[in-house]
């Protein structure tokens, strides 16, 4: 008879619904973390003004935070920093001028955040029409796997990475780029039981 307990490991991940926003837009920040814990977020403007948000992670490990921007928000790169149980994740978003008509949104999301070795990792989203979307899958030890696809007329795309039973378990990072915009998604690869 064995004693002790095992616990599910929930990697701390974060993503936004867009990479570029305009003043007045709603910013959605979402991801996964350990259930019933607190995620704290700080959204900082280019001049250093900070907006704080907090949420409790749901029982399935998912969370969402919303920032409601106003027309007076500064344009430029804003920094988002999130913390959960001593872990920190940070990234930037761009707040564009409402008069800028040449901008497009670039989105990227995976079909799930936790995969089992042997699963197919699928990333979908939207970018600039008829352009190349490049993706790099990086293992916990730094091994990389690259691929690229073209966006459709409506800007949509789908990228797939196969996984192998020989792949490392742990947090993997997917860097996706399109026309100078970059998104980074964290996924967790666990052993097949």
C-alpha positions in Angstrom: 0.0 0.0 0.0 1.4 3.4 -1.0 0.9 6.5 1.1 1.0 10.1 0.0 -1.0 12.0 -2.5 -0.7 13.1 -6.0 -1.9 16.4 -7.4 -2.7 17.5 -10.8 -0.2 20.1 -12.2 -1.8 23.1 -13.9 0.8 25.1 -15.8 0.3 28.9 -15.5 -0.6 30.1 -19.0 -1.8 33.4 -20.4 -3.0 34.8 -23.8 -5.1 37.8 -25.0 -7.8 37.8 -27.6 -5.9 40.3 -29.9 -2.4 41.7 -30.2 -3.6 45.2 -31.3 -6.4 47.1 -29.6 -7.9 50.6 -30.1 -8.9 52.9 -27.3 -12.4 51.9 -26.3 -11.8 48.2 -26.9 -12.3 45.5 -24.3 -9.1 43.5 -23.6 -9.6 39.8 -22.7 -6.8 38.0 -20.9 -7.3 34.3 -20.3 -5.4 31.1 -19.5 -5.1 28.3 -17.1 -3.7 28.1 -13.5 -4.2 26.0 -10.4 -7.9 25.9 -9.5 -9.2 28.1 -6.7 -6.1 30.3 -6.7 -5.8 34.0 -7.4 -4.5 35.5 -10.6 -3.4 39.2 -10.2 -2.8 41.3 -13.3 -1.3 44.7 -13.9 -1.8 46.5 -17.2 0.7 49.4 -17.6 0.6 52.2 -20.1 3.7 53.5 -22.0 3.9 56.4 -19.5 3.6 54.0 -16.5 -0.1 54.4 -15.5 -1.2 51.0 -14.1 -4.6 49.3 -14.0 -5.0 46.3 -11.6 -7.4 43.3 -12.0 -7.8 40.2 -10.0 -9.7 36.9 -10.5 -10.1 33.5 -8.9 -9.3 30.5 -11.1 -12.3 28.2 -11.7 -12.5 24.6 -10.7 -11.5 23.5 -14.3 -8.3 25.6 -14.1 -9.4 28.3 -16.5 -9.5 32.1 -15.8 -10.5 35.3 -17.6 -9.8 38.9 -16.8 -11.2 41.9 -18.6 -9.9 45.4 -19.1 -12.4 48.0 -20.4 -10.3 50.7 -22.1 -11.5 54.2 -22.7 -10.9 56.7 -25.6 -8.4 58.5 -23.5 -6.0 55.5 -23.3 -2.5 56.2 -24.6 -1.3 54.7 -27.9 1.8 52.6 -28.0 3.0 49.4 -26.4 1.3 48.5 -23.1 2.7 45.8 -20.8 0.6 43.1 -19.0 2.1 41.3 -16.0 0.2 38.4 -14.3 1.1 36.5 -11.2 -0.2 33.3 -9.7 1.4 31.3 -6.8 4.8 32.9 -7.2 4.9 32.5 -11.0 4.9 35.5 -13.3 4.0 35.9 -17.0 4.4 39.1 -18.9 3.8 40.3 -22.5 3.0 43.4 -24.4 0.0 44.5 -26.5 -0.3 47.5 -28.8 -2.8 50.3 -28.3 -3.3 51.8 -31.8 -4.8 55.2 -32.6 -8.4 55.0 -33.6 -7.6 56.9 -36.8 -5.2 54.1 -38.0 -6.9 52.2 -40.8 -4.0 50.0 -42.0 -3.9 47.9 -38.8 -5.3 44.4 -38.6 -5.8 42.0 -35.8 -3.6 39.0 -35.3 -5.0 36.2 -33.2 -3.7 32.7 -32.2 -5.1 30.1 -29.9 -4.7 26.4 -29.3 -7.5 23.9 -29.3 -6.6 23.1 -25.7 -3.8 24.0 -23.2 -2.9 20.5 -21.9 -1.8 17.8 -24.3 -0.8 14.2 -23.9 2.3 12.9 -25.7 1.2 11.8 -29.2 -1.6 14.4 -29.5 -1.7 16.8 -32.4 -1.3 20.5 -31.3 -3.6 22.7 -33.3 -3.2 26.5 -33.5 -5.8 28.6 -35.2 -6.5 32.3 -35.6 -6.5 35.2 -38.0 -3.9 37.4 -39.5 -3.4 39.6 -42.5 -5.0 38.1 -45.7 -2.7 36.1 -48.0 0.4 36.4 -45.8 2.6 33.8 -44.1 2.2 32.8 -40.5 5.3 31.2 -39.0 5.3 29.1 -35.9 8.0 27.7 -33.7 7.3 25.0 -31.0 10.0 25.1 -28.3 10.5 22.3 -25.8 11.4 22.9 -22.1 15.1 22.2 -22.9 15.1 24.5 -26.0 14.6 22.1 -28.9 12.6 23.8 -31.7 10.3 22.7 -34.4 9.3 25.2 -37.1 6.4 25.4 -39.6 4.6 28.0 -41.7 1.3 28.3 -43.5 -0.5 31.0 -45.6 -3.6 32.8 -44.4 -6.8 32.5 -46.4 -8.7 35.4 -48.0 -10.5 36.1 -44.7 -7.1 36.0 -42.8 -7.9 32.7 -41.1 -5.2 30.0 -40.7 -4.6 26.6 -39.0 -1.2 25.3 -37.9 -0.6 21.8 -36.6 2.3 20.2 -34.8 2.4 16.5 -34.2 3.9 15.3 -30.9 5.8 12.1 -30.2 6.0 9.8 -27.2 9.7 10.8 -27.1 8.9 14.5 -26.5 9.7 16.0 -23.1 6.9 16.6 -20.6 6.4 20.1 -19.2 5.8 23.6 -20.4 6.3 24.1 -24.2 6.1 27.5 -25.9 4.7 28.3 -29.3 5.8 31.5 -30.9 3.6 32.6 -33.8 4.4 35.6 -36.1 2.5 37.4 -38.9 3.6 40.6 -40.5 5.8 41.7 -37.6 3.3 40.8 -34.9 4.1 38.0 -32.5 2.0 35.9 -30.1 3.4 33.4 -27.6 1.3 30.6 -26.3 2.3 28.2 -23.5 1.0 24.6 -23.5 1.7 21.7 -21.2 2.7 18.3 -22.5 2.0 15.4 -20.1 2.9 11.7 -20.4 0.4 9.2 -21.8 -1.1 7.2 -19.0 
